[in-house]
Amino acid sequence: MGKLTGRVAIVTGASRGIGRAIALALAAEGAKVAVNYNSSEAAAQEVVDTIVANGGEAMPIRANVSQADEARRMVQEVIDRWGRVDILVNNAGITRDRTLRKLTDEDWSTVIQNNLNSVYYCTTAVMQTMMEQKYGRIINISSFVGQAGNFGQANYAASKGGIIAFTKTAALELAKYNITVNALAPGFTVTDMLAKVPEQIQEQIKARIPMGRFGLPEEIAKAVVFLAADGDYITGQQINVNGGVYM
């Protein structure tokens, strides 16, 4: 039996990258996993198939979590199937990188809606069932950019910094129900998003990282599993998994 046997998890944005690694890691510890996606149906199904092939249980679930009604429908569908939600990982996010001089109102609002508002929608959707269970583990994927800022990412930084602030308030309000709420702040991580950066720029970024390399999605996933399985007395915290790029 794994550390999370009998638990039910929802991972948003779980069809690829960090979300995919988190879904696989939670399933490896025995959790039933709802693999959320918005448009990448085939990729989400591949994650589910991988979990099932390894003896786990999973379901793909389409929802645009930047929309309140879809986020809440997603949670209800998981409860209807498995009867509970124990772990929520708010991972879904996008970028629309431009300097402030070039940033449009749409660039700003789209990133805030997808990255920050989705955390609120999904958290409030699972909150009631977790309160009734007297158990819940909510893990929000922020970013070191929300702590340190980053050139050309005012919208992204604001959304990720907002996640950290939201995490602290939610942790205060939900602690008495045995619900912990924490944020992970990854550094530069090997994902499709990073792969789009020109190689020369990647080398410049890597030179800023004390450990001299990018993080792996699996390393972020290990921290999520720790908080979900062993972090019973940890709440309202931001845990940096960033190779030392921000201290």
N, C-alpha and C positions, 0 to 999 in steps of 0.2 A: 504493500500500500504506500502511496505517496503522501507527502505532507498535506496535500489539498484534496485528498479523496473525499467525495461527498459534497464538495463545494461547487458552486456554479459561478462562472465568471463571464463578464461581457468585456470584450476588448474592441474599442472603436478604431476604425482605420486599420483593420487587422489583416488586410489582404497582401501587404508587402512591407518590407523594411523593418523598422523597430516593432510595429504592431504585429507583424507576422511572427517575429522571434518571440514576442511576449506570449502570444497565443499558444505557440508550440511548447514553450517552457512551462506555462501553467498546466497544460494538458499532460505534460510529462510527469507532473507531480500529482496527477489524478483528478484535476478539476474538469468538469464539463464546461466547454467553452463555446460561447456564441461569438462567431467570427463576423464582425460587422464590416460592411463595405458599402460604398455608394454606387460606383460604376464598374469596378473591376470584379465582375461576377466569377469569371473563370479562375482568376488568381485566388479569390476567397475560397472557391470550391477546392482548389488544390491544397490549401491549408487544411481544410476540413478532412479531405481524403488522407492527407499525411497523418493527421491525428488519429483517424479511425484505423489506418493501417498499422499504427503502433499500439493499438488496443484501447485507445481513448474514445471519448464521446464528444461530438461537436456538431454545431449547426451553422450554416451560413445565414446571415440576416441582412437584407438590404435596408438601409435607412440613411437619409441625408441628415446627420445629427446636428447640422447647423439650423435645422428647422424644428421648432418645439414639438409639433404634433408628430413628426416622424421619430424623433428621439423617444418620445413617450410611448408610441406604438411599439417600437423595438423592445423596450423594457417589458411591456405587457406581454408580448409574444414569448419572451424568454420565461416569464413567470408562468404563463399558461402551459408551457411545455415541461418545465422542470420544477415549478412550484416555488422558486425562491431565486434571489440573486445575492451572492455573498461578496463578490469581488467585482468592482467596476474599474477598468483602466481607461481613462480618458486620454486617448492617444491621437485621435484624428487631428490633422492639421495641414495647412497649406502655406505657401509663400507667394508673395507678389512683390518682389524686391525692386525698389527704386529709391533714389535719393528724394528727400523731402521736396526739392524743387520740381521733381517730375511725378511725384506720387499723386494719384487721382483720388477723388472721394470714393470711387468704387473700389480701388485698390485697398484703401483703408478699411472700408466697411466689410468687404468680403473676407478679409483676413480676420478681423475681429469676430465676425459672425461664425466663421468656421472653427477658429482656434479657441476663442474664449467663451462665446455664448453657448457653444455646444457642451462645454464642461458644465455650465449652469443647468442646461436642459437635461442632460443625462443624470447629473447628480440629484436634482430634485425629483427626477422620475424614479430613481431607485431608493430614495431616502425613506419613504414610508414603509416599504417592505423590510428594509434593513432595521428600522426602528422597532417594528413589530417582532422581528427575529431576535432583537438585542445583539445583533452581530453585523458587521460590515467592514470591508476594507476598500477604501477609495484611493486610487493612485492616479495622480494627474501628471501627465508628461509635459513638463515645461521645457526650458532650455537655458543654457548659460547666457544666451542673448537677452533673456528677460532680466538677468542680473547685471550684465556688463554693458548691454547695448551692442550694436554692430552697424557699421556703415551701410547705408542703403536698406536698412531693415527696421525703420521706425514702427511700421504697423505690426510686424512680427514680434519685435521687442515688447511693444505695448501689450500685445495679446499674451505673451508668455510671462511677462511681469505681472499681468492681471491674474493669471492662473495661480501664481505664488500667493498673492494677496487673498484671493478667493479661498485657497486651500487653508490658510490660517483661520479665517472666519468660520468656515465650515467645520474645521476641526474643533474649534471652541464650542460650537453649538451642538455637535453630534457626539461628543465624547461620552456624555452620560448614558448614551444608548449602546455603548461598546462598539462604536463606529470610529475607526481611525481614518484620517484624511491626510495624505502626504503628497508631496510633489517630488518628482525626479527631474533634475536639470542636466540632460546630456550635453556633452560638448559636440565637436564635429564627429559625426558617425558615418560609417560606410553605408550609404543608402543611395537610391536612385537620385535623390535630391542633390547629394554631394557629387555624384557621378557627372552631373551636368556642368559642374565647375571646370573650366579649362585646367589642364594638368599643371601648367606653370603657376596658376593661382593656388592650386592644391598644395604645391610644394611650399609656397609662401605661407599658407595657413599652417602647414605641418611644422614649419620652423617656429611658430608661436607656441606650440604645445610642448611643455616640458618633457613629456614621455615620448615625444618624437614620432607619434603615429596617431592615426584616427582610431576612434572607438569602433567596436563591432556591435551590431544589434543584439547579439547574444549576451554581451556584457551589460547592456541596459536591462535585458530581460532577467538576468540573475538578480539584479537589485529589486525588480518588481516582485519576483518570487519571494525574496527575503521579506519584503514588507507585507506581502499577502500571507505568508506562512509563519513567520517568526517575529514580526514587528508588533507584537501585541501591546507594547508600552511605548510605542513611537507614534506620535501624532502631531500634526501642524508643522512638520519639518520639510525642509528642502534638502535633498540628498544629491550631491554633485557627482556625476559619473562623467568626468571630462578630461582625464589625463593631465590635470593641473592647469588647463588653459585659463581658468578663473578660480581664484582662491579667496 
